[in-house]
């Protein structure tokens, strides 16, 4: 069984000036993440890699590259980002055929119109995908303010009744909801990994309890995520707070409003650090302005992040 525990960054996706996938830079970026001692997996075809802008062929190529770089050293988790359940099931089956080790299943945007009142729809979406693959699946819990949120009861049903679902990526951004879901999942007969995606409140969520971190922010600060995770595992709160004081300002600048620029800003930070050559993003995203670049540069320098 694939272990979904520890620090699992979701990589960014470098593009060339003409907005094609920059494969040499992608390989460089992925290798740098995998070279960090303590990284226990890597996620591809997710928000951080601008999956919404990728064709099916591009998603397959990105997955192939990441699998090649990982070479079996850690699990490769591939995103299933598709609104139609049948199409999502085909993506899942294709990822399994390509060699992915696990799947991160995004909620269907179709459910944004009030699925909290019809939780059976989200369940059916996950069940349809599970029928198409034997891979372990991670359910993606969206913020409590989102139309795509899942209530605790819905999460528990998905995890308890669908055998493939063995983990959740918990991004509720609501510490009360997080603890409620955590406690409910801990009470199940089957083990379900809770992977925190609380990038702006990561310390709090890990101290409450988690089985790891799965976050696009790891593409920038994965070494610090490892330090934080290890400190919490050792119950060394003083050390955890020290590490968090370095992470927090970077998380705040990356995830500031508008939130949609989060991974855009992370690319800028990686370019400033010399870890990728360019910070191009695909439309509808647009480059950030000079003032914001300056602010990112300042925060990154103060945090003392490692350079490429």
N, C-alpha and C positions, 0 to 999 in steps of 0.2 A: 504494500500500500504506500502511495506517495505521502510523504510527510509535508503537511502544510502548516509549518510552524517557524517562528523566528523572523528574520528580516528579509522581506521580499520586495525589492524595488520594482516599480513599473518604469521602464526606460522611456526616454524621449526619442523623437525620430528626426534626425537631421535631414534637411533638404538642401539641394543645390540652389543656385541663384534662379534657375528656371523652374524651381519647385518640383523637381524630380527627387526621388529618394536617393540620398547620398550614402551609398552602401559602405564605402570605406570609413566614413565618419560614424555610421551606425555601428560597424564592427568595433571601431575604436572605443566608442561610448559603452557598448555592452561589455567588452573585455574589461574596461576599467571598473565597472560595477561588480563583475564576477571575481575580479582580483582582490576585492576587499574581504579580508578574513571575517567570517561571521555571516556573510550573505548566504541564505539558505534556499533561494529560489529567485526567479526573475519572471516578470509579467510583461507580455507583449500584446499588441493590438488592443490597447486600452485608451482611456482618455489622454494619458501622457503622450502617447504616440499618435495623437490626432486621428484616431481610427475612423472618425466620422467622415474624414476627407479621403479615405483610402478605398480603392476599388478592391473587389474580391481577389484579383490576381496580385495586387500590391500587398494585401494582408497575408496572402500565402507566402510571398517572397520574404516579407519581414519575418514571419515565423520561421521560415527555412534558415535565414541568416542567424537568428537567435539560437535556434537549435544547433546549428553548426558551431557557433561560438561556445555554447554551454557544453557541448560534447558529452552529455550525460553526467556532468559533475553536480548539477543541481536541477530540480524540477523546472520545466518551462511551462508557464501558465499562459494560455492564449485566450484573449477576450472573445466573447460571442456578442457582437453588437449588431443587432438586427431587430426591427420592430415586428415583423411577421414571424409567428412561431414556426411555421414550416421552413422558412428561409433560415431562421436561427438554428433549427435542427440540422440543416444541411451544412452550415458553417461549422457546427460542432463536430459532425461526422468527418468533414474535410480536415479539421484540425487534428483529430485522432489519427486519421490516415497519414498525415504529415509527420506525426511523431510527438505531438504535444503530450505533456504529462498530466495536465489538468486544465479546467476551463473556468474563466471568470465570466459569469452570465450577467449581462446588463439588463435592466428592466426595459420592457417595450414602451416606447413613447406613447403608443396607443392607450396605455393604462393611465395616462396623465389626466384623463377626464373624469376621475372619481373612482379609481379601482379600490380605494379604501372601503367603499361601500359594496364592492363586488370582489372580495379577496380571492374567490375561486378562479378569477381570470389570471392573476399572477401565478397561482398554483398550477393551472393548466399550461401556462407558458413554460414553466420549469419542467413540468412532467413531459411535455412534448419533446423538449431538448434531451431529457434523460433517456427517452425511448430510442434516441438516435445514436447514443454513445455509451460506452462503458467507462469513460473517463470520470474521475472525481470532479465535482462541480462546486464552485464557490458562489453563493447567492450574494448579490450586491444590495446592501441596505442603504438607501438614499436618505438625505437629510429630512428631518421631521417636518420642515417647511415646504418640502417638494411635493408636487402632485404625484410623484412616483414613489413616495414613501411606502414602506411596509410596516404595519403594526406588529407588535410582538407576537400576537396569536398567529398571524399569517406567516411570519418567519418560522415559528415553531412548527407549524403544519408542514411547510415546505421541507424543513430539515428532518423532521421525524418520519414523514411518509414517503419521501423520495430518496431511495437508497444512495443514489449518486451524490446527493448534496451533503458534503462533509465539512463545509466551512462557510462562514459568512465574512464578507468585507464590510465592516461596520462603520458607516459614514453618516450616521444619523445627526451628528453635530449637536446632540442633545444628551448631556451626560446622564440625565434621569432615564431617558429612553434606553441609552446604552446599558446602564446597569440592569434595567428591567429585562432587556433581551439577554444579556449575559447570564443572569441568574436562571432565566427560563431554559436556556440552552444547556446550562450546566446540570439541570435536573433531568435531562433526557437519558434514556437508556443507552443511546448511541453517542459516541464522542463527536462533538462538532467544534472545530477550531474557530475561535473568534479572532479575526485579524483586524486590528484597529487601523482606521484611515482618518483618525482625528488629528490631522496634521497641525492644526492650530491649538490643540489641547491634548497633545499626545501623551505627555507625562501623566495627566490625570486619568486618562483611559487605561494606560498600562498599570498604574498603581491599583485601580479598581480590579483589574484582572483582564488578561488577554493572552492569546497564544502566539501573538506576533504582530508585525506591522506590515501592511501592504499599502504602499502609497507612491504616487508619482513624485512626491517630494524627495523620496529616496534616490531619485536620479541625480539629485544635487548634494544631498547630505547623508548618503547611505552609511558612511563611516561613523557619523554621529548617531544615527539610528541604532547601529550595532552597539555603540558604547552605552546608549540609553537603555536599550533592551537588556544588556548584560548587567547593568547596575540595578535595574528593577528586579531581575531574576535573582540577584544576590541579596535583595532587600536592602541595598545601600542607598537610602533615600538622599543622603547628602551628595553623593556622587551623581545620582540621577538628576538632582536639581542643578548641579554644576553643568552637566551636559545640556540640560534643557535651556539654560540661560544662553547657550550658544545657538541652539536650534531655533528658539522662539522668534528672535528678530527676523531671521531669514524666512520663517513660515509666515510671519505677519506681512512682510513686503511681497512675498510671492502670491499670497492668497487675499490681498487687499482688493477692494472694489475697483473695477469690475472683476468679479471672480473668474469670468471667462478668459482673462489674460493670465491665469495662473501658470500654465505650462509655457506660455509665451515668455513670461518673465524668467522662468527657470532656464530656458534656452539662452536668454541674454546673460544670465549669471554664468552658465557653463562656458559661453563664448568669452566672457570677461576673464574667466579663470584659465582660458586656454585649453579647455577640455573638449570643446568642439570648435570648428573653424568659423561657423556662421550660425546666426540665430533666425533663419528664415522660417516663416510659418505659412501654412496654406490658407487661402480664403475659405470661409468668411473672416478668419482671424486676420488682423493687420499688425504690422510692427509697432512696438511701443515707441513713444517719443523720446527725445533727447533728455528731458528732465527726469523721466522715469528711469531711463538707463543709468543716469547719474546716481539716482537714489539706490538702485539695485547694486551698483558698483560699490557705493559707500557701505551698505549693510554687509555685503559679502566680504569686503576687506576687514571690517571690524570683527566679523565672526571668525576670521582666520581660516576660511575654507581652503582645502588642499587645491593646489594648482596642477594643471595638466603638464 
